[in-house]
Amino acid sequence: MILPDLTLFQSYGGEWQRYLDALYSHFTNDFIVSKPVFKGQRLGLKRYPLYKNKEATFWHLISKGQVEEDRTPEIRRCERIKWPRPIIDNSDNEHIKIWENKRGNEIRICLCYGDWEYLVILAKRNGYILPWTAYPIEYGYKKIKLEKEHLAYKKLNPPIE
């Protein structure tokens, strides 16, 4: 499976607003204009809180941080804005590892691309699924943790249909 090219900041003359507009355009095409489906369930969006008139899901795909209003754009997430949709659409591909985990009271679906390179997280809701966040896996300890979680899940559960 080949993912789309990175969306590079320098391609927009180093102008943050132009870059942000391009990132949002990709997000809009992938998650608002077309309506994605995962394993037969529609994907919604976490719209609120809106920040700069953009949905919370968008900010979760391009930034990091625990407090919504204080999230910081992260260039490696930004560059990969076009990756979540094809990973979701091709979740049956051999290059995608898929499992569920629990975070608090929520069930999350994890889709990991390649050799523990990039993670897309979906949140299960009643009757639909939310794209929650996505990010490159940068640290070895995180890759090991995810691999162990995936193997433990596979031992106890049938494949996600």
Secondary structure, 3 states (H helix, E strand, C coil): CCCCCCCCHHHHCCCHHHHHHHHHHHHHHHHHHCCCEECCEEECCCCCCCECCECHHHHHHHEECCCHHHCEECHHHHHCCCCHHHHHHCCCCCCEEEEEEEECCEEEEEEEECCCCEEEEEEECCCCEEEEEEEECCCHHHHHHHHHHHHHHHHHCCCCC
